[in-house]
Amino acid sequence: MDNTQFIQALDQYSDLLIEKKGLADLPEEKKGELRNQIQETLVSEFNKEVLRRLPEDKLEEFEKTVEDESKTQEDASAIIKSAGLDEGAILEEVAHDFEKFFLENPEKEEA
């Protein structure tokens, strides 16, 4: 999946969660803010889980790759795969856990 497809899938998933939560009628501005919060959380949690699972030698290599502006997402993915990790499976786990949390917790009202 290339970056454009990933972003589209993330948008669709975020909208689905908003709908499941019963918030589809939010004003577009608020819905956009919520969509961004969902996406930032999912990406952050995915990154944390990958870092937690990478072996020490791959972790150092991964950090150098992320810090090197000449490297791409594909370079980082290659390191993850070389460590025997399945990005898709990790993303599914993170999304499942987040969805459960998101749908079971009441929406906080803004002051």
Backbone bond lengths (Angstrom), bond angles and torsions (degrees), N, CA, C in turn:
res aa  C-N    CA-C-N  psi(-1)  N-CA   C-N-CA  omega(-1)  CA-C   N-CA-C  phi
1 M - - - 1.449 - - 1.526 108.29 -
2 D 1.326 116.03 125.09 1.461 118.35 179.05 1.527 109.74 -82.03
3 N 1.326 115.81 174.16 1.461 121.24 -174.07 1.531 112.25 -61.60
4 T 1.325 117.50 -39.42 1.463 121.16 179.87 1.527 110.65 -63.65
5 Q 1.322 116.33 -43.86 1.466 120.30 178.92 1.531 110.42 -64.62
6 F 1.325 116.25 -39.49 1.463 120.30 178.69 1.519 110.75 -61.71
7 I 1.322 117.00 -45.30 1.465 121.17 -179.73 1.527 110.40 -63.24
8 Q 1.326 117.05 -41.84 1.466 120.31 177.77 1.523 111.05 -63.16
9 A 1.328 116.95 -43.16 1.461 120.98 179.22 1.528 110.46 -64.14
10 L 1.313 117.05 -40.33 1.460 121.61 178.47 1.524 110.89 -64.32
11 D 1.328 116.90 -41.14 1.470 121.11 176.26 1.525 110.60 -61.00
12 Q 1.319 116.72 -46.96 1.462 121.11 -178.80 1.534 110.80 -63.94
13 Y 1.311 116.65 -42.70 1.459 120.62 179.94 1.527 110.72 -64.78
14 S 1.319 117.19 -42.66 1.462 121.20 178.51 1.523 110.43 -61.01
15 D 1.320 117.34 -44.64 1.461 121.17 178.42 1.527 111.30 -63.15
16 L 1.322 116.90 -38.50 1.458 121.02 177.88 1.535 110.88 -62.90
17 L 1.321 116.96 -43.56 1.466 120.55 178.22 1.526 111.07 -63.46
18 I 1.309 116.73 -41.33 1.466 120.67 178.55 1.527 109.81 -61.97
19 E 1.316 116.49 -42.18 1.463 121.01 178.29 1.536 111.09 -65.27
20 K 1.344 116.83 -46.88 1.467 120.91 179.29 1.524 111.60 -59.47
21 K 1.312 116.42 -33.17 1.472 122.17 -179.16 1.526 110.84 -77.04
22 G 1.345 116.73 -9.41 1.462 120.37 -179.59 1.509 113.58 81.55
23 L 1.336 116.42 24.53 1.467 121.16 -176.86 1.526 112.91 -110.87
24 A 1.326 116.68 18.37 1.473 120.44 -177.09 1.522 112.48 -64.02
25 D 1.334 117.70 -21.25 1.465 120.90 -178.53 1.521 113.64 -90.45
26 L 1.313 116.91 5.86 1.469 119.46 176.08 1.523 109.70 -59.42
27 P 1.328 117.00 150.05 1.474 118.97 172.85 1.538 109.09 -57.47
28 E 1.308 116.73 147.57 1.471 121.52 -175.74 1.525 112.77 -53.48
29 E 1.322 117.14 -39.07 1.469 119.74 -179.59 1.527 110.76 -62.15
30 K 1.341 116.28 -46.61 1.468 120.68 179.83 1.529 110.77 -67.16
31 K 1.325 116.26 -39.00 1.464 119.83 179.09 1.527 109.80 -64.56
32 G 1.324 117.16 -39.49 1.457 121.03 177.46 1.519 111.99 -63.43
33 E 1.340 116.16 -41.20 1.464 120.31 177.35 1.527 110.69 -63.09
34 L 1.327 116.26 -43.08 1.459 120.58 179.81 1.525 110.51 -65.87
35 R 1.327 116.73 -41.55 1.469 121.37 177.55 1.528 109.98 -58.65
36 N 1.330 116.79 -44.44 1.466 120.63 179.25 1.523 111.74 -64.07
37 Q 1.341 116.81 -40.40 1.469 120.92 178.78 1.529 110.55 -63.80
38 I 1.319 116.40 -43.05 1.465 120.86 178.89 1.521 109.56 -60.55
39 Q 1.319 116.64 -48.67 1.460 120.86 -176.85 1.514 112.06 -65.10
40 E 1.314 117.59 -42.54 1.461 120.80 178.41 1.524 110.79 -62.26
41 T 1.318 115.95 -40.99 1.464 120.09 179.46 1.520 111.11 -65.77
42 L 1.323 116.97 -46.04 1.465 120.03 -179.99 1.522 111.92 -60.77
43 V 1.322 116.95 -45.54 1.470 120.56 -179.74 1.526 110.28 -64.92
44 S 1.323 116.60 -42.90 1.464 120.71 179.21 1.528 111.50 -62.38
45 E 1.324 116.70 -46.16 1.463 120.43 -179.87 1.530 111.51 -65.96
46 F 1.323 117.03 -37.35 1.466 120.78 176.37 1.525 109.57 -61.93
47 N 1.324 116.82 -48.44 1.468 120.83 -179.31 1.530 111.55 -60.60
48 K 1.330 116.60 -42.55 1.463 120.24 178.28 1.530 111.17 -61.18
49 E 1.320 115.96 -42.00 1.466 119.90 -178.29 1.529 110.90 -67.65
50 V 1.320 117.06 -40.32 1.469 120.20 177.11 1.523 109.64 -61.90
51 L 1.322 117.21 -47.35 1.464 120.80 179.88 1.525 111.51 -61.30
52 R 1.317 116.10 -37.90 1.467 120.09 179.21 1.522 111.43 -64.72
53 R 1.324 116.91 -34.82 1.465 121.06 -174.33 1.532 114.29 -90.32
54 L 1.307 117.69 -17.52 1.469 118.81 -178.28 1.529 110.79 -69.46
55 P 1.339 116.95 136.63 1.473 119.18 173.45 1.530 109.60 -66.48
56 E 1.314 116.37 157.76 1.465 122.01 -174.51 1.534 113.50 -52.42
57 D 1.331 116.92 -45.89 1.471 119.18 -177.81 1.530 111.38 -65.11
58 K 1.307 117.66 -36.72 1.468 120.94 178.90 1.522 110.93 -76.52
59 L 1.325 116.35 -29.97 1.453 120.86 179.21 1.525 110.56 -62.15
60 E 1.319 116.24 -45.77 1.462 120.47 178.42 1.527 110.90 -62.03
61 E 1.321 116.49 -43.94 1.462 121.53 178.84 1.536 110.12 -63.18
62 F 1.324 116.37 -42.28 1.456 121.97 -179.72 1.534 110.60 -62.86
63 E 1.330 117.04 -46.63 1.466 121.07 -179.52 1.528 111.22 -60.60
64 K 1.332 117.11 -41.42 1.464 120.36 177.56 1.516 110.93 -63.69
65 T 1.313 116.82 -39.05 1.461 121.04 179.61 1.522 111.28 -65.59
66 V 1.318 116.40 -43.49 1.463 121.02 -179.57 1.532 110.61 -65.34
67 E 1.318 117.42 -37.43 1.462 121.45 -179.00 1.528 112.92 -74.86
68 D 1.329 117.59 -22.66 1.458 122.91 -178.13 1.528 109.38 -83.77
69 E 1.330 115.83 110.73 1.462 120.80 -176.55 1.524 113.46 -64.48
70 S 1.327 117.25 -17.16 1.464 119.62 179.06 1.529 111.87 -81.71
71 K 1.334 116.88 -10.12 1.467 121.48 -179.43 1.525 109.92 -88.90
72 T 1.335 115.68 154.66 1.459 121.46 -177.46 1.531 110.84 -111.50
73 Q 1.314 114.52 173.50 1.462 120.69 174.78 1.525 109.96 -59.72
74 E 1.312 116.75 -35.12 1.462 121.01 178.98 1.531 111.12 -63.69
75 D 1.324 116.65 -35.93 1.472 120.55 176.82 1.531 110.46 -63.77
76 A 1.327 115.88 -43.24 1.465 120.23 178.54 1.526 110.08 -65.67
77 S 1.327 116.71 -41.81 1.472 120.97 178.78 1.524 111.29 -61.84
78 A 1.320 116.61 -37.75 1.464 120.26 179.86 1.528 110.91 -62.41
79 I 1.316 116.89 -38.16 1.470 120.43 178.31 1.526 109.95 -66.92
80 I 1.312 116.01 -42.71 1.465 120.35 179.41 1.526 109.82 -60.29
81 K 1.316 116.08 -45.47 1.470 120.30 -179.94 1.523 111.30 -66.61
82 S 1.338 116.77 -37.49 1.466 119.64 -179.48 1.535 111.29 -66.70
83 A 1.328 116.58 -19.80 1.464 121.12 176.60 1.529 111.00 -86.10
84 G 1.318 115.97 -0.29 1.458 119.89 178.57 1.525 113.90 83.57
85 L 1.316 116.38 15.20 1.459 120.38 179.51 1.524 110.40 -93.37
86 D 1.311 115.82 144.76 1.460 122.60 178.96 1.530 107.94 -104.49
87 E 1.338 116.05 104.92 1.465 120.38 -177.95 1.525 111.69 -57.45
88 G 1.323 116.74 -41.08 1.459 121.10 -179.28 1.514 112.04 -61.27
89 A 1.325 116.14 -43.90 1.466 120.44 179.52 1.526 111.11 -66.06
90 I 1.318 116.40 -40.20 1.464 119.99 178.32 1.523 109.83 -64.52
91 L 1.310 117.05 -43.91 1.459 120.71 179.22 1.526 111.21 -62.06
92 E 1.320 116.95 -40.67 1.467 120.58 177.71 1.531 111.07 -61.19
93 E 1.327 116.83 -44.38 1.465 120.92 178.85 1.524 111.34 -61.65
94 V 1.319 115.63 -46.93 1.467 120.56 -179.06 1.530 110.07 -63.65
95 A 1.332 116.87 -44.22 1.462 120.67 -179.55 1.529 110.81 -64.04
96 H 1.318 116.86 -41.66 1.468 120.72 179.02 1.526 110.94 -61.73
97 D 1.318 116.40 -48.07 1.469 120.35 179.82 1.524 111.41 -62.98
98 F 1.330 116.19 -42.13 1.460 119.57 -179.94 1.522 110.94 -66.50
99 E 1.323 117.16 -43.31 1.464 120.76 -179.15 1.531 110.52 -59.56
100 K 1.318 116.04 -44.81 1.463 120.39 179.06 1.528 110.10 -59.49
101 F 1.313 116.68 -48.17 1.467 121.56 179.10 1.530 110.67 -61.39
102 F 1.306 117.43 -47.80 1.464 123.19 -175.83 1.526 111.28 -62.23
103 L 1.316 116.33 -45.01 1.466 119.85 -176.41 1.525 113.09 -76.08
104 E 1.331 117.82 -27.11 1.470 120.56 -176.62 1.519 113.17 -87.98
105 N 1.317 118.17 -16.62 1.459 120.22 -177.23 1.517 110.29 -101.31
106 P 1.350 115.46 138.94 1.467 118.60 -179.04 1.528 110.95 -67.26
107 E 1.312 114.16 148.67 1.463 121.13 177.79 1.521 108.56 -70.16
108 K 1.301 116.82 132.03 1.470 120.64 178.11 1.520 109.03 -78.66
109 E 1.300 115.58 132.79 1.455 120.48 176.77 1.524 108.79 -80.71
110 E 1.327 114.98 136.72 1.461 119.73 177.82 1.513 109.37 -87.08
111 A 1.322 115.98 141.74 1.480 120.53 -179.43 1.505 111.02 -78.37
